[in-house]
């Protein structure tokens, strides 16, 4: 019976040695990964933390401004919508403006044609 226990004990020790070897190999691989990983300077970490904190502060101040800008854009859209309808009305009158302007011009205002006629006749402008 004791020999059976010795065999079981020996097998258990062999199994433990195999597991130990496997863990040793795994440990070596992990150490190699760590050794090949880039190192980060603690000062760089601190700088990144400060930058992150500054970005958080900036976000806190910018978010309310975004809300204000969105409100202003909505108001501007309303103004633009009403202005477009008024512009459409004005565009309907544009063809009549040259005729009205021509009617408003007094014939007593000298033009190049009247200047030429009067110069050839010798009259006053």
URCORGI-V975859 format. One record per residue. N is the residue number from 1. RES is the residue in three letters. PSI is psi in radians with two decimals (999 if undefined). NEAR is the number of other C-alpha atoms within 8 Angstrom. D_LAST is the distance of its C-alpha to the last C-alpha in whole Angstrom. Layout:
BEGIN
n=N res=RES psi=PSI near=NEAR d_last=D_LAST
n=N res=RES psi=PSI near=NEAR d_last=D_LAST
END
This chain:
BEGIN
n=1 res=UNK psi=-0.69 near=4 d_last=145
n=2 res=UNK psi=-0.58 near=5 d_last=144
n=3 res=UNK psi=-0.61 near=6 d_last=143
n=4 res=UNK psi=-0.69 near=7 d_last=141
n=5 res=UNK psi=-0.67 near=8 d_last=139
n=6 res=UNK psi=-0.71 near=8 d_last=139
n=7 res=UNK psi=-0.80 near=8 d_last=137
n=8 res=UNK psi=-0.74 near=8 d_last=135
n=9 res=UNK psi=-0.73 near=8 d_last=134
n=10 res=UNK psi=-0.74 near=8 d_last=134
n=11 res=UNK psi=-0.68 near=8 d_last=131
n=12 res=UNK psi=-0.73 near=8 d_last=129
n=13 res=UNK psi=-0.71 near=8 d_last=129
n=14 res=UNK psi=-0.75 near=8 d_last=128
n=15 res=UNK psi=-0.73 near=8 d_last=125
n=16 res=UNK psi=-0.73 near=8 d_last=124
n=17 res=UNK psi=-0.70 near=8 d_last=124
n=18 res=UNK psi=-0.78 near=8 d_last=122
n=19 res=UNK psi=-0.70 near=8 d_last=120
n=20 res=UNK psi=-0.76 near=8 d_last=120
n=21 res=UNK psi=-0.75 near=8 d_last=119
n=22 res=UNK psi=-0.74 near=8 d_last=116
n=23 res=UNK psi=-0.64 near=8 d_last=114
n=24 res=UNK psi=-0.75 near=8 d_last=115
n=25 res=UNK psi=-0.75 near=8 d_last=113
n=26 res=UNK psi=-0.71 near=8 d_last=110
n=27 res=UNK psi=-0.74 near=8 d_last=110
n=28 res=UNK psi=-0.72 near=8 d_last=109
n=29 res=UNK psi=-0.78 near=8 d_last=107
n=30 res=UNK psi=-0.70 near=8 d_last=105
n=31 res=UNK psi=-0.65 near=8 d_last=105
n=32 res=UNK psi=-0.70 near=8 d_last=104
n=33 res=UNK psi=-0.79 near=8 d_last=101
n=34 res=UNK psi=-0.72 near=7 d_last=100
n=35 res=UNK psi=-0.59 near=7 d_last=101
n=36 res=UNK psi=-0.19 near=6 d_last=98
n=37 res=UNK psi=2.51 near=6 d_last=96
n=38 res=UNK psi=2.52 near=5 d_last=93
n=39 res=UNK psi=2.59 near=4 d_last=93
n=40 res=UNK psi=2.26 near=6 d_last=91
n=41 res=UNK psi=2.32 near=6 d_last=90
n=42 res=UNK psi=-0.59 near=6 d_last=91
n=43 res=UNK psi=-0.64 near=6 d_last=88
n=44 res=UNK psi=-0.69 near=8 d_last=86
n=45 res=UNK psi=-0.76 near=9 d_last=87
n=46 res=UNK psi=-0.72 near=8 d_last=86
n=47 res=UNK psi=-0.73 near=8 d_last=83
n=48 res=UNK psi=-0.65 near=8 d_last=83
n=49 res=UNK psi=-0.75 near=8 d_last=84
n=50 res=UNK psi=-0.73 near=8 d_last=81
n=51 res=UNK psi=-0.72 near=8 d_last=79
n=52 res=UNK psi=-0.77 near=8 d_last=80
n=53 res=UNK psi=-0.72 near=8 d_last=80
n=54 res=UNK psi=-0.70 near=8 d_last=76
n=55 res=UNK psi=-0.68 near=8 d_last=75
n=56 res=UNK psi=-0.73 near=8 d_last=77
n=57 res=UNK psi=-0.77 near=8 d_last=75
n=58 res=UNK psi=-0.71 near=8 d_last=72
n=59 res=UNK psi=-0.71 near=8 d_last=73
n=60 res=UNK psi=-0.63 near=8 d_last=73
n=61 res=UNK psi=-0.48 near=8 d_last=70
n=62 res=UNK psi=-0.60 near=8 d_last=68
n=63 res=UNK psi=-0.81 near=8 d_last=70
n=64 res=UNK psi=-0.60 near=8 d_last=68
n=65 res=UNK psi=-0.62 near=8 d_last=65
n=66 res=UNK psi=-0.73 near=8 d_last=65
n=67 res=UNK psi=-0.75 near=8 d_last=66
n=68 res=UNK psi=-0.74 near=8 d_last=63
n=69 res=UNK psi=-0.69 near=8 d_last=60
n=70 res=UNK psi=-0.69 near=8 d_last=62
n=71 res=UNK psi=-0.77 near=8 d_last=61
n=72 res=UNK psi=-0.67 near=8 d_last=57
n=73 res=UNK psi=-0.69 near=8 d_last=57
n=74 res=UNK psi=-0.75 near=8 d_last=58
n=75 res=UNK psi=-0.72 near=8 d_last=56
n=76 res=UNK psi=-0.65 near=8 d_last=53
n=77 res=UNK psi=-0.70 near=8 d_last=54
n=78 res=UNK psi=-0.78 near=8 d_last=54
n=79 res=UNK psi=-0.76 near=8 d_last=50
n=80 res=UNK psi=-0.70 near=8 d_last=49
n=81 res=UNK psi=-0.77 near=8 d_last=51
n=82 res=UNK psi=-0.60 near=8 d_last=49
n=83 res=UNK psi=-0.61 near=8 d_last=46
n=84 res=UNK psi=-0.69 near=8 d_last=46
n=85 res=UNK psi=-0.68 near=8 d_last=47
n=86 res=UNK psi=-0.67 near=8 d_last=43
n=87 res=UNK psi=-0.68 near=8 d_last=42
n=88 res=UNK psi=-0.66 near=8 d_last=43
n=89 res=UNK psi=-0.75 near=8 d_last=41
n=90 res=UNK psi=-0.69 near=8 d_last=38
n=91 res=UNK psi=-0.49 near=7 d_last=38
n=92 res=UNK psi=-0.47 near=7 d_last=39
n=93 res=UNK psi=-0.22 near=8 d_last=35
n=94 res=UNK psi=-0.72 near=7 d_last=33
n=95 res=UNK psi=-0.40 near=6 d_last=33
n=96 res=UNK psi=-0.26 near=7 d_last=31
n=97 res=UNK psi=-0.79 near=8 d_last=28
n=98 res=UNK psi=-0.67 near=7 d_last=26
n=99 res=UNK psi=-0.75 near=7 d_last=26
n=100 res=UNK psi=-0.66 near=8 d_last=25
n=101 res=UNK psi=-0.71 near=8 d_last=23
n=102 res=UNK psi=-0.66 near=7 d_last=21
n=103 res=UNK psi=-0.54 near=7 d_last=21
n=104 res=UNK psi=-0.32 near=6 d_last=20
n=105 res=UNK psi=2.27 near=7 d_last=17
n=106 res=UNK psi=2.42 near=6 d_last=14
n=107 res=UNK psi=-0.25 near=5 d_last=12
n=108 res=UNK psi=-0.17 near=4 d_last=9
n=109 res=UNK psi=2.19 near=6 d_last=9
n=110 res=UNK psi=2.43 near=8 d_last=7
n=111 res=UNK psi=2.91 near=6 d_last=10
n=112 res=UNK psi=-0.61 near=6 d_last=11
n=113 res=UNK psi=-0.77 near=6 d_last=11
n=114 res=UNK psi=-0.58 near=8 d_last=8
n=115 res=UNK psi=-0.75 near=10 d_last=7
n=116 res=UNK psi=-0.75 near=8 d_last=10
n=117 res=UNK psi=-0.79 near=8 d_last=10
n=118 res=UNK psi=-0.59 near=11 d_last=7
n=119 res=UNK psi=-0.63 near=9 d_last=8
n=120 res=UNK psi=-0.48 near=7 d_last=11
n=121 res=UNK psi=-0.27 near=6 d_last=11
n=122 res=UNK psi=0.37 near=6 d_last=9
n=123 res=UNK psi=3.00 near=7 d_last=6
n=124 res=UNK psi=2.64 near=5 d_last=4
n=125 res=UNK psi=999 near=5 d_last=0
END
